[in-house]
Amino acid sequence: MPPLVAARPRDERGYPVLAITPWVDGVPRFASTGTARTFICAVERLCSICGTPMAPGPVWRVVAGAEADAIEAAGPGFRNAAPTVEAPGHRSCMLYAAVTCPYLARPTARRGADASVVEAARGDKRGLGGAVVGFAEMDHRYADVMMFRFGKVVEFLRHENGEEQLPRLIAAVAGESTQVTPCPAYLLSDEEAADARFASYLTS
């Protein structure tokens, strides 16, 4: 587990909760993506997994199914014509997500609940194939939800099952500092703080 992920708030089972996962009545809603949290991560260039700053340069995403195939076929010149609501993050954080998230890790996995922002419903399959992909370019805009476009592929790490990324994850974590950058308080477990930060952007 990357140190920045290990520092995240945990649910009652001890699982780290993503920065973009909303909390309702003190409980994280893993199947949902928080609009306020995703907006904050985008405009402040924070990782959607750990909630800490991403350095200038490439950002990473975990992609699956037809999207992975399209990126691989297009090569370095890929740019998604249709925007996606899936936010980016650090390389090690996305490798961790690919390995550990049941929906991302296994092609036969199904969602346990409806997702509130992404167009995915309970029972949906991930689809065959996946990859962790690095992009040199990222654009975003807000229109009720945060939408992203990515371009210029700098790394394409194909997998069928997420555990195939484990050696890369181990190597990435081994090369990272154990000194943890604090995540902003408004991306921890206080949903009112996230909403207040979001509102301040909309009214400024």
Secondary structure, DSSP 8 states (H G I E B T S, - for coil): --HHHHTS-B-TTS-B--TT--EETTEE-TT---HHHHHHHHHTTB-TTT-SB--SS-EEEEEEHHHHHHHHHHGGG-B-SS-B----B-HHHHHHHHHH-HHHH-TT-B-SS--SSSS--TT-B--S-EEEEEEEEEEEEESSSEEEEEEEEEEEEEESSGGGGHHHHHHHHHTS-S------GGGTT-HHHHHHHHHHHHH-
